[in-house]
């Protein structure tokens, strides 16, 4: 008995529309990461990109629990000595609400070229309008 490996011609990638309004950031990110990897499909293979495209709207209306609004910090480094830059969740949401969800999902995907390819299938929009109407994304209800 051999292990089933999906062929590239057999992989079907659908488009889904997710509304992030009043969704909790971490729970939403973990379900999106599962869909991007294709783990919800019977044809899942860890070394092939079998996941779907996800379009997320209303990223500015996401919420977090507890005191994360003021306590959660995002760090990045410029590459120079003493170049650590830190921003809290509230400031990051004001600056770019899509970046918050992108960083959360990115941390849940595999590292390397395959994970970067999966992340490119995530399309984020701060408001209600999106530019992927031509792909006819199906509405997707995720568990809250």
LINGI-V144138 format. One record per pair of residues at least 12 apart in sequence whose C-alpha atoms are under 10 Angstrom apart, sorted by sequence separation. I is the first residue (numbers start at 1). GAP is how many residues later the second one is. D is the distance in Angstrom with one decimal. If there is no record, write none. Layout:
i = {I | I}
gap = {GAP | GAP}
d = {D | D}
This chain:
i = {37 | 38 | 39 | 40 | 74 | 75 | 106 | 36 | 37 | 38 | 73 | 74 | 75 | 106 | 18 | 36 | 37 | 38 | 73 | 74 | 105 | 35 | 36 | 37 | 38 | 72 | 73 | 74 | 35 | 36 | 37 | 71 | 72 | 73 | 103 | 106 | 34 | 35 | 36 | 70 | 71 | 72 | 73 | 74 | 102 | 105 | 33 | 34 | 35 | 36 | 70 | 71 | 72 | 73 | 74 | 16 | 35 | 69 | 70 | 71 | 73 | 32 | 68 | 69 | 70 | 102 | 32 | 33 | 68 | 69 | 70 | 102 | 32 | 68 | 69 | 102 | 13 | 32 | 69 | 101 | 32 | 69 | 13 | 64 | 98 | 99 | 74 | 98 | 99 | 97 | 98 | 99 | 97 | 98 | 74 | 96 | 97 | 98 | 96 | 97 | 12 | 62 | 11 | 61 | 10 | 11 | 60 | 93 | 25 | 28 | 59 | 60 | 21 | 23 | 62 | 6 | 7 | 13 | 15 | 16 | 17 | 18 | 19 | 20 | 21 | 22 | 23 | 25 | 26 | 60 | 61 | 62 | 6 | 11 | 13 | 14 | 15 | 16 | 17 | 18 | 19 | 20 | 21 | 22 | 24 | 25 | 26 | 27 | 59 | 60 | 5 | 6 | 11 | 12 | 13 | 14 | 15 | 16 | 17 | 18 | 19 | 20 | 21 | 22 | 23 | 24 | 25 | 26 | 59 | 60 | 62 | 4 | 5 | 6 | 11 | 12 | 13 | 14 | 15 | 16 | 17 | 18 | 19 | 20 | 21 | 22 | 23 | 24 | 25 | 26 | 58 | 59 | 62 | 4 | 5 | 8 | 10 | 11 | 12 | 13 | 14 | 15 | 16 | 17 | 18 | 19 | 20 | 21 | 22 | 23 | 24 | 25 | 58 | 59 | 60 | 4 | 5 | 7 | 8 | 11 | 18 | 20 | 21 | 22 | 23 | 24 | 57 | 59 | 60 | 5 | 6 | 8 | 19 | 20 | 21 | 22 | 56 | 59 | 5 | 7 | 19 | 20 | 6 | 56 | 46 | 62 | 49 | 53 | 54 | 59 | 60 | 61 | 48 | 49 | 52 | 53 | 54 | 55 | 56 | 57 | 58 | 59 | 60 | 61 | 47 | 51 | 53 | 54 | 55 | 56 | 57 | 58 | 59 | 60 | 46 | 49 | 50 | 53 | 54 | 55 | 56 | 57 | 58 | 59 | 60 | 32 | 36 | 49 | 52 | 53 | 54 | 55 | 56 | 57 | 58 | 59 | 48 | 51 | 52 | 53 | 54 | 55 | 56 | 57 | 58 | 29 | 33 | 34 | 37 | 56 | 57 | 58 | 29 | 32 | 33 | 37 | 56 | 57 | 58 | 28 | 29 | 32 | 33 | 36 | 37 | 57 | 29 | 30 | 31 | 33 | 34 | 56 | 25 | 26 | 29 | 30 | 33 | 34 | 55 | 25 | 28 | 29 | 30 | 32 | 33 | 55 | 27 | 28 | 29 | 30 | 31 | 32 | 33 | 37 | 55 | 26 | 29 | 30 | 37 | 25 | 26 | 29 | 30 | 36 | 25 | 37 | 38 | 20 | 36 | 37 | 36 | 37 | 53 | 55 | 35 | 36 | 54 | 55 | 36 | 37 | 53 | 54 | 55 | 56 | 33 | 36 | 54 | 55 | 33 | 36 | 54 | 35 | 33 | 32 | 20 | 20 | 15 | 17 | 18 | 19 | 20 | 21 | 20 | 21 | 13 | 19 | 20 | 19 | 32 | 31 | 31 | 17 | 31 | 28 | 17 | 27 | 28 | 17 | 27 | 28 | 15 | 27 | 16 | 17 | 18 | 23 | 15 | 16 | 17 | 18 | 19 | 23 | 24 | 14 | 15 | 16 | 17 | 18 | 19 | 23 | 14 | 15 | 16 | 17 | 18 | 19 | 20 | 22 | 14 | 15 | 16 | 17 | 18 | 19 | 14 | 15 | 16 | 17 | 18 | 15 | 16}
gap = {12 | 12 | 12 | 12 | 12 | 12 | 12 | 13 | 13 | 13 | 13 | 13 | 13 | 13 | 14 | 14 | 14 | 14 | 14 | 14 | 14 | 15 | 15 | 15 | 15 | 15 | 15 | 15 | 16 | 16 | 16 | 16 | 16 | 16 | 16 | 16 | 17 | 17 | 17 | 17 | 17 | 17 | 17 | 17 | 17 | 17 | 18 | 18 | 18 | 18 | 18 | 18 | 18 | 18 | 18 | 19 | 19 | 19 | 19 | 19 | 19 | 20 | 20 | 20 | 20 | 20 | 21 | 21 | 21 | 21 | 21 | 21 | 22 | 22 | 22 | 22 | 23 | 23 | 23 | 23 | 24 | 24 | 25 | 25 | 25 | 25 | 26 | 26 | 26 | 27 | 27 | 27 | 28 | 28 | 29 | 29 | 29 | 29 | 30 | 30 | 31 | 31 | 32 | 32 | 33 | 33 | 33 | 33 | 34 | 34 | 34 | 34 | 35 | 35 | 35 | 36 | 36 | 36 | 36 | 36 | 36 | 36 | 36 | 36 | 36 | 36 | 36 | 36 | 36 | 36 | 36 | 36 | 37 | 37 | 37 | 37 | 37 | 37 | 37 | 37 | 37 | 37 | 37 | 37 | 37 | 37 | 37 | 37 | 37 | 37 | 38 | 38 | 38 | 38 | 38 | 38 | 38 | 38 | 38 | 38 | 38 | 38 | 38 | 38 | 38 | 38 | 38 | 38 | 38 | 38 | 38 | 39 | 39 | 39 | 39 | 39 | 39 | 39 | 39 | 39 | 39 | 39 | 39 | 39 | 39 | 39 | 39 | 39 | 39 | 39 | 39 | 39 | 39 | 40 | 40 | 40 | 40 | 40 | 40 | 40 | 40 | 40 | 40 | 40 | 40 | 40 | 40 | 40 | 40 | 40 | 40 | 40 | 40 | 40 | 40 | 41 | 41 | 41 | 41 | 41 | 41 | 41 | 41 | 41 | 41 | 41 | 41 | 41 | 41 | 42 | 42 | 42 | 42 | 42 | 42 | 42 | 42 | 42 | 43 | 43 | 43 | 43 | 44 | 45 | 64 | 64 | 65 | 65 | 65 | 65 | 65 | 65 | 66 | 66 | 66 | 66 | 66 | 66 | 66 | 66 | 66 | 66 | 66 | 66 | 67 | 67 | 67 | 67 | 67 | 67 | 67 | 67 | 67 | 67 | 68 | 68 | 68 | 68 | 68 | 68 | 68 | 68 | 68 | 68 | 68 | 69 | 69 | 69 | 69 | 69 | 69 | 69 | 69 | 69 | 69 | 69 | 70 | 70 | 70 | 70 | 70 | 70 | 70 | 70 | 70 | 71 | 71 | 71 | 71 | 71 | 71 | 71 | 72 | 72 | 72 | 72 | 72 | 72 | 72 | 73 | 73 | 73 | 73 | 73 | 73 | 73 | 74 | 74 | 74 | 74 | 74 | 74 | 75 | 75 | 75 | 75 | 75 | 75 | 75 | 76 | 76 | 76 | 76 | 76 | 76 | 76 | 77 | 77 | 77 | 77 | 77 | 77 | 77 | 77 | 77 | 78 | 78 | 78 | 78 | 79 | 79 | 79 | 79 | 79 | 80 | 80 | 80 | 81 | 81 | 81 | 82 | 82 | 82 | 82 | 83 | 83 | 83 | 83 | 84 | 84 | 84 | 84 | 84 | 84 | 85 | 85 | 85 | 85 | 86 | 86 | 86 | 87 | 89 | 90 | 104 | 105 | 106 | 106 | 106 | 106 | 106 | 106 | 107 | 107 | 108 | 108 | 108 | 109 | 110 | 111 | 112 | 113 | 113 | 114 | 115 | 115 | 115 | 116 | 116 | 116 | 117 | 117 | 119 | 119 | 119 | 119 | 120 | 120 | 120 | 120 | 120 | 120 | 120 | 121 | 121 | 121 | 121 | 121 | 121 | 121 | 122 | 122 | 122 | 122 | 122 | 122 | 122 | 122 | 123 | 123 | 123 | 123 | 123 | 123 | 124 | 124 | 124 | 124 | 124 | 125 | 125}
d = {6.4 | 5.0 | 7.4 | 9.8 | 5.5 | 6.6 | 9.1 | 8.2 | 6.4 | 3.6 | 6.4 | 5.2 | 8.8 | 6.6 | 8.9 | 7.9 | 4.6 | 6.6 | 5.6 | 6.0 | 7.9 | 9.1 | 4.5 | 7.6 | 9.9 | 8.5 | 4.2 | 7.2 | 5.8 | 5.4 | 9.9 | 9.9 | 5.6 | 6.0 | 10.0 | 9.9 | 8.1 | 6.1 | 6.6 | 9.9 | 6.6 | 5.5 | 9.3 | 9.9 | 8.2 | 9.0 | 9.2 | 9.6 | 8.1 | 7.2 | 6.3 | 7.4 | 8.6 | 9.6 | 8.1 | 9.5 | 7.9 | 7.4 | 6.4 | 9.1 | 9.0 | 9.5 | 8.7 | 5.3 | 6.4 | 8.1 | 9.6 | 9.6 | 7.0 | 5.4 | 8.9 | 9.1 | 7.4 | 8.7 | 9.0 | 7.8 | 9.6 | 9.8 | 9.8 | 8.2 | 9.3 | 9.3 | 8.9 | 9.3 | 9.2 | 8.6 | 8.9 | 5.8 | 9.9 | 9.2 | 6.3 | 9.6 | 8.5 | 6.0 | 9.2 | 9.9 | 6.2 | 9.7 | 8.0 | 9.6 | 9.7 | 9.3 | 7.9 | 9.4 | 9.0 | 9.5 | 6.8 | 9.8 | 9.4 | 9.1 | 8.9 | 8.3 | 9.7 | 9.8 | 8.6 | 9.8 | 9.5 | 9.4 | 9.9 | 7.5 | 8.7 | 7.1 | 8.6 | 6.5 | 7.9 | 9.0 | 9.2 | 10.0 | 10.0 | 8.4 | 8.6 | 9.9 | 6.1 | 9.5 | 6.9 | 8.2 | 6.1 | 6.2 | 6.0 | 6.1 | 5.9 | 6.1 | 5.6 | 9.3 | 9.7 | 6.2 | 9.3 | 9.7 | 9.3 | 5.2 | 7.6 | 7.8 | 8.7 | 7.4 | 6.2 | 5.1 | 4.7 | 5.0 | 4.8 | 4.8 | 5.2 | 5.4 | 6.9 | 9.5 | 7.8 | 6.1 | 6.0 | 7.8 | 5.8 | 7.4 | 9.6 | 8.1 | 8.4 | 7.3 | 6.1 | 8.4 | 4.7 | 6.1 | 5.9 | 6.1 | 5.9 | 6.4 | 6.1 | 5.6 | 7.8 | 5.9 | 5.3 | 5.1 | 5.8 | 9.5 | 9.0 | 5.8 | 8.9 | 9.5 | 6.8 | 8.5 | 9.6 | 8.7 | 8.0 | 6.8 | 8.5 | 7.4 | 8.5 | 7.6 | 8.8 | 8.0 | 8.2 | 4.8 | 5.1 | 6.0 | 5.4 | 8.6 | 9.0 | 9.2 | 9.5 | 8.7 | 10.0 | 9.2 | 9.1 | 9.8 | 9.9 | 6.6 | 5.5 | 5.9 | 8.2 | 7.2 | 9.2 | 8.6 | 9.8 | 9.7 | 8.2 | 8.7 | 9.4 | 5.7 | 8.2 | 9.1 | 9.0 | 7.5 | 9.0 | 10.0 | 9.4 | 8.9 | 8.6 | 9.4 | 9.4 | 9.9 | 6.9 | 8.6 | 9.7 | 7.3 | 8.6 | 8.2 | 7.6 | 8.6 | 8.7 | 9.4 | 9.7 | 8.4 | 7.7 | 8.7 | 8.6 | 6.2 | 5.3 | 8.6 | 7.6 | 7.4 | 8.7 | 6.4 | 6.2 | 6.2 | 6.3 | 6.4 | 4.6 | 6.9 | 9.5 | 7.7 | 9.0 | 4.9 | 5.1 | 4.7 | 4.9 | 4.9 | 5.0 | 6.7 | 9.8 | 9.8 | 9.3 | 6.8 | 7.3 | 6.1 | 6.1 | 6.0 | 6.1 | 6.1 | 4.5 | 8.8 | 10.0 | 8.6 | 8.9 | 7.8 | 8.3 | 7.8 | 8.4 | 5.8 | 5.4 | 9.9 | 9.1 | 9.4 | 9.9 | 9.3 | 5.4 | 8.5 | 6.6 | 9.9 | 5.7 | 7.5 | 9.1 | 7.1 | 9.8 | 8.5 | 8.3 | 7.1 | 7.9 | 8.4 | 8.9 | 7.1 | 9.1 | 8.2 | 9.0 | 9.1 | 8.6 | 8.6 | 8.4 | 8.5 | 6.0 | 6.7 | 6.2 | 8.5 | 8.0 | 6.9 | 9.2 | 5.0 | 9.9 | 9.4 | 6.3 | 9.4 | 9.9 | 8.8 | 8.8 | 9.6 | 9.9 | 9.9 | 9.7 | 9.3 | 7.8 | 7.0 | 9.3 | 6.8 | 8.3 | 7.8 | 8.5 | 7.9 | 9.3 | 9.3 | 9.6 | 9.9 | 9.5 | 9.7 | 9.6 | 6.6 | 5.9 | 9.2 | 9.9 | 7.5 | 9.7 | 7.4 | 8.2 | 9.6 | 9.4 | 9.9 | 8.6 | 9.6 | 9.4 | 10.0 | 8.7 | 7.1 | 9.9 | 9.8 | 8.6 | 7.5 | 9.1 | 10.0 | 9.2 | 8.5 | 10.0 | 9.8 | 9.3 | 9.5 | 9.7 | 10.0 | 9.4 | 9.7 | 9.8 | 9.6 | 10.0 | 9.8 | 9.8 | 8.4 | 8.7 | 7.2 | 8.2 | 9.8 | 9.8 | 7.5 | 9.4 | 9.2 | 8.1 | 9.9 | 8.2 | 7.5 | 9.2 | 7.1 | 9.3 | 8.9 | 9.2 | 9.2 | 6.8 | 8.3 | 5.4 | 8.7 | 8.3 | 9.2 | 7.2 | 9.0 | 7.1 | 4.5 | 5.7 | 6.2 | 8.1 | 6.3 | 9.4 | 4.5 | 4.7 | 4.6 | 5.5 | 8.1 | 9.5 | 9.0 | 7.6 | 6.3 | 5.7 | 5.7 | 6.9 | 9.0 | 8.3 | 8.9 | 5.9 | 8.7 | 7.7 | 9.5 | 9.5}
